[in-house]
Every structure is written in C-alpha cells, then in structure tokens.
Amino acid sequence: MLNLQAMSEPKPTPKKTKAPWFLGGFVLALLTLLVLLQSSNLWKTFSIESADDTLLLYALSSLNFFAFVIFGFILLRNLIKLARERRSLTLGAKIKTRLWLYFFAVSILPIIAMAGFSYLFLNRALERWFTSIPGNVIREAREVQNQAIKSQAEKLNQTAQMLAVSLDKRDFTNEELQHIAEAGNLTHIEILSKTNKTIAFYKKDISGEQKDEVDKILETVRNGRTDEPVLLDSRGFDASVAQFSDGRKLLVIPDFYAEQSVSRMVDNSLDEFEELKQSQITVRQIGLSTLGVLTFLLIFASSWTALYIARGLTVPIKALAEGADKIAQGNFGHRVEVLAEDELALLVESFNQMSAKLEENSAELEERRRYIETVLQSLPTGVISFDSQNKVTTINKSAVQILRLEDSNFVGFELEKLVTEENRIVLERLLNRAKRIGQASEQTVLQRENTSGGADTNANLPVALTATALPRQIGKSSGVVLVIEDLSELITAQRASAWQEVARRMAHEIKNPLTPIQLSAERIAKRFVNQQEEEQRSRGAEEKNGNAANLSEPPAVAGGLKPQDQTAKVIKEGTETILREVNSLKAMVDEFSRFARLPNVKLESGNLNEIIRQSAALYEDRAAKIELDLAENLPNAMIDEEQLKRVFVNLIENAIEAFDKAQEDKRIFAKTFYDRARDLIVAEISDNGNGIPPSDFQKLFQPYFSTKGRGTGLGLAIVQRIVSEHRGKIKAVNNSPRGAKFIVELPVIV
Amino acid sequence: MFAKWLEEYQKLVNETRFVSQLGTFIVSLFAFLSCWHIFYAVSYNPDALNHNGNKILVSIIFHILVGVIFALRFSSLFFDSRKSFWIAQTFWVMSLLTLLGFFTVTRFMLYGSFFKPASEINFGMHHYPKIFLYADYSFEFFASLYLLISPIRQIITALFAFIKSK
C-alpha cells in the first residue's frame, strides 16, 4: 500500500533570502549620506597637496575604471547569454529580449538627451569661463607691467648715477662699501676698473639660487655687457652700472624684489591664465569621460533592471513550463521550487497543489491498475482487449496459454497474428458484432496450432467467447474486451457424467434380463441333457428287449448323425453361446457398473514414486522393459494408493498393448519430477511404440473408445476420472522420437 | 573511471565559468587597450618608429594576438555542449601558450633580459600625455596573474574532480 499521505504532502518551498535587500538598503543609505554631505558642504574640499593624495586619487580612479570594466563585463555577458538563449530557443528568452528592448528604448533617449545637454552646458561653461576675461585687461596688465619695469629701471639707474657722482675720485675700502650697501638696501656693490676688474666690493650673504642669479649678473657685467636687458627686467635681481669720471665703474645690485611685486603678480596671473587655457582641453576630456561613464552607467542600470525584472518573470514561467513537461511525461512527483512573487507565486503554488493531487490520483490509479492486472493475470479465463483497429492492447496469461502463443509481448499485435485464419474469421465477426450491439457471445472450437510438433489431446479447444465493447470515448472509436472461456474440462466432465448415467442405466437395464436369460439357457441345456440321458437309458432297455426298437429308430442324416443328435448339438452349442455371451455381457455390464459407481477416493498423504514402482513390478516378466526415472525427494501428494495404482497399471498395460508384436526393442519409461513453478507433481508414462494417430487424440479419454478391437474402452476414461478426483490432470501427447506419452499432474500437499 | 572523472571535471569547470569569463574578458580588454596605448604613444612620437619600428610592430602583433585568442576563449565559454567544452579547453591552452610567447618575446627580444621592467616597452616614447591608466602596466599585471592563477585553478579543479569521482 502506497503511503499516499506522505506523497501528497507539499514539499517546503525555499524561503526568500534577505541578504540582497540588506545589501541594497546599505548601499542606498550610503549614497544618501554622500549626497547629504556634498549638498551641505560639510565635507572638506579635496585638493591634491601631497604624493599620498595623488596616490589616493589614482587608486580611486583605478577603482572607478575597474568598476566600469566589471559593469561592462556583466552587461556584455548578459547580452551574450541572452543572444545565445534566443538562438537556442530557450524558454523566456523572447520576453527577456522584449523587456530589455523596451527598457533600453525608453531609457536611451533621455540618457542621450541628458548626455547631449550636459555636454553642451559643459562646453558653454568652459567657453564662457575662458572668454569672460577680456583681452584688453591682459593688454593693460602687460602695459602696467612694462611701465613698472621701466620706472624701476630708471630709478635704479638714477640711484647708481647719483652714487657715482657723490663718490667720484675717491678710493673705497670694502668696509665703506658695506656701510653704503646697508644704508641703501643693496645686495651687492662693486667698484670695477676700466678693464672690468674688481677693485672693491661688498655682497650680502644670500641663498644658493639668488647667489647664482647674482653671479650670473656679475659675470655679464664683468664681461663688459652692461647694456643687457636682463640686467633691468624687474625679475629677480636687477643691476645698474654707473661711470666714474676716471673711467672706473660702479655696479649696484639692489635687494631681491619680493614675490608680491606687481610685475611678479601680473606674471603669475598671466602664466596661470595660459596654463588654464592649455588645460581647457584636458578639462573637456575629463568632462566627456565623466559624461560617458555616467551614460554607460545609466544604460547599464536600465539594462540590468530590465533583465532583473525579466528574470523575475521568466524563471517561474520557465520552471512552470518544465514542470508541466515533467508532469506530461508522468513524473507527478515533480514540484516547482523557484522564488516567485505576487500572482506568479500563486500560480506556482497552484501548480504544486495540482501536481500533488495528480500524484495522489496517479498512485491510486496505479494501485487499482495493479489490482486489476493481478486479477486479470490470475483468472483461468483468457482476456484480451482490442483497440478500434482490432490490435491487442492487453492480454492475460490464460489467453496466451489458451491460444498457445509464444511467450512474448503481444501488445500492438493484429488479430491475424494471434490466431489461425479460421479463428480470425470467427473472432472478427464476434468483435464487430460487439462493436455494433455492445455485447456478443458465441461457442466455438478454436483450431490451434500444435506447438509440441504433433497432434495432442487439445489441438481443438471448445471455448465460449464473449466480446464486450468498451465505453466509447468522445471522438474515438471503441475497443472491445474478449473473454475466452475454456470449455474442454466442462465438456469432458459433462461427457463423463453422461457416460456414467449411460453406464448406470445400461448396468441396470441390461444386467436385469441377463440373469433370466442365463438361467433359462442353463435350464434348457440341463433339461435337454436330462432328456437325452433318459432317452439313452430307455433306448438301451429296448435294445435289450428286442428288435422292435430298431424298426422305430429314425434314419440317419448326412454326416452320420441322427436328427435327435443334431438337435442336441444345436441346443448344446446355442446354450453354450448364450451363456458365454451372457457372461461377456455381464463382464461388460460389471465394467460399466464399476465406471458408474467408482468408489469415492480416500485421499491420504503418500508418495507417487512408490505407487509407480509397485505398478511397474507387476510387469517385470513381460516382454517390454520398464525404465524408471523417479525424482528423489519428490514431495508427497494426497492420493488414494489403490486407485492410483489402477491408473498406472492401466497406462502401462495400454503401452504394452500398443507395441507391435514384431517390435524388438520395447521400452516403457516412467518418470516423475516436481514442477516447482506450478507446484505440481508430474508423472510421465511414455513408450517407443506406434504412438497415437492424430485423429484419436480427442476421443482418447471418451468411454467406449478403443483401438484394440476388444475390451470396453473404459480404461482411459476410468483413468481420467480417478486423476480428476485427485484434482489432477491427464493429457496425452506424442513422444519424441516415437511413441506416446501420458502426463499425469497432481497437486502437492500445501 | 576516466569517464566519471571527466564528467565531474566538466561539472566543476561549468560551475566556475563566471571566473573564467571575467579573467579572459579582462586580459582581452587590456590587451586591446595596451595595443591602443602603443598607437597613442606612437602618434606623439613618430620618430620612435624610425628607431624601434620592428620592436613596436612585434609588440602590436602580440597584443592583438593575445586579445583575439582571449576574446575567442571568452566567447567559447558561453556554450554548454560537450563539443564547445573541448573547444574552450583548446582555446585555454592556446591562450596560455600565447601569453608565454608574449612574455618570452617581449622580454628577450624587445628588452633583452627577462628581468627588465615593463616600462621599457615605451621604446623611448616617454614624452606623451598620460591617459587615465597605464594600460601597458595593467595588461602585463593581469596577464601575469592569469598565467599564474589559471593553471593552478585547472589543476585544483582536476584534483577536486578526481576526489569527487572516487
């Protein structure tokens, strides 16, 4: 019995995992926090000030790039997979593509518009930024710068000239020059000869770079190039050279100009402006890249969303379709176990309930089918079902045996492949009649092929056929169930019963007049003998008394006998014949009487081998040789030893009588074995005699059938009756290579 | 025995397909980026072609070869049939051999020593605006990583398949 309750229990559906939701929530919260920080200016403005900052920026940009690569990879992978699914006609690929296309089409226009507008705004902003500084401002700045340089140079020259006039025609020590330099904020002061040789000088302690610049100026002046513009360019150190009246020269280098000088500031500003102008291209490129990344991210987001939504729809649909396919293939235990939402979840649940119910019903149907099949297979009646084309759909074991079919699968076979042509006509007629009127019956004799190579007792089998049309399905023609009932045993039993009745009546009707006939014949014979004796005695007395008796004696007939003697002979022979035939009739009537009133068998547990040995022993001295092949450990059976001994004696006697007198090698074989499969004890009595003519097989066990020309023909009929009363069976077949074989099958003790 | 091992091996390879796809995609992408990077550098230093023309050509050819082979392996990893499995495995062997060839050729033929740094690949083309990434460095990094990890992954997969098939 199947555990239907356990089978019908719905399997637990997988619970939705919460991890993605937590992750999504966390990312969203992080993004919100970033937006708030940015919008409220709470976050420190990031600026690159050190190598660490550069590294951080590089790391972040690399991270962005790899994120871009990964997103690109995922998008590309999804699209390739989608294309492959479409090509292989995977379920759900079309809806996925359609959804992706919709999302892409809906999102691409705003994304492109946004990217376009952003690019325009970026361009406009950049152009406005760089074009907002008027060109004349730059020109004026340059003018101011030039004026400042000129004025500064004039002042320095005037100072140098004034010093040269006031200090003319004097010799100076270095200390005196130091005082002058400290008083006049000079970095370097030097008196040069006509040939530009240093006479006296003073120089302040200055840093390396400034010293280099001063040294360069000194070298220029000492080389006699006192009119070089670099000496008065208002950048770094300037220098002025004044002439003494005696040809000497005074070199004056004032202190380093501060960075905040107008010239420096203007220079810096103009340089910055130029750098910005140059970096405009880079800024534009960065802006474009950012826009590109944003555009791509938006496309990725819309595509991914489309594919995610499509997956949410297609996965349950695909699972349901696969489930339906599995159910169609008969796998009712299949359950759909996918995460689905809303109506799809309801659909999945309904599907699982349906499959559970189907599984339950299927199990019930299977159980019922097995029950019916078991009943069908164990029926002694043959049952065959045919479809509308008269092809076999089911056939049970008994039908296979009755029709003597080879042991193979007959499902799908046509009728003509199962039976002979004569039988096919009968069966087809019956099946067609059943299809027309619902049910049809007929009794017939099935002509069967002999599978054992020769004729046997059951070559033609009387059967009762009943064909019933199956209920017609809509749009389909109906099939038919044919029931074949073996009537041979019934007919045999009926025949035996009839013969018993005949025998009983014969015994009664014939035996009664036989006794008076016998007595009358005996009386006639006795009376006639007495009369003859009296006549002989009186004739002897007359002979003694004279010749008178000779004169009255009748004349002798031909052959020398007197008429009285002839009559006496006839009477004697007649009465003897009457008595002999009466005895013969009596014997026959006794035989019939025994057949009619066979004593009831007294069944007791016994061994068949012993009975066969005892029966064979009775024929040890006969011309035929009996060979025994008795199985060891043969199970006991419920038997009546006397009755069964009569069976085997009869069979051996029949076998002996079947031999030709001229046959030299007369052998009778007695064999027993246990047929485990059928749980039967089988005894076989066979001979190598002439065998049984095919025409005699059917009449073999009928009473009053004999091939010997003598006897009552009741031997095998009695044998069959005794075997039947032992709940056994007997059949005759041709023995191989020659002779006949009688097979007795008896059930073992359960 | 072998059939069962092969079945388990295929199953495991299929289960780790995403990693293979990602690895091959990145190597292929960076091979092409690196190739583009060389073109970009050459466009700023046309004189480099006069001095290192052959070396630059060989380098470009190897980059394209690696990119194409890895792209083929990447695309072959999207099919499920038994035949495509063997095709993908063949491409894996080819990609590994190509990478080995690339490193051998670039190190010995182009740089003259295996242990010379990858920055030598500039072939004297130092003066050009740097782009967002050092594509050549990145490519060499990922290619080396692939060359190291992929065979290990295959060996581990084969061992796991052997254990599971027992």
Interface residues (C-beta under 8 A of the other chain):
Chain A: S61 S62 F65 V69 I70 F73 L76 R77 I80 K81 R84 T282 S289
Chain B: Q21 L22 F25 I26 L29 S75 F78 F79 P129 F132 L133
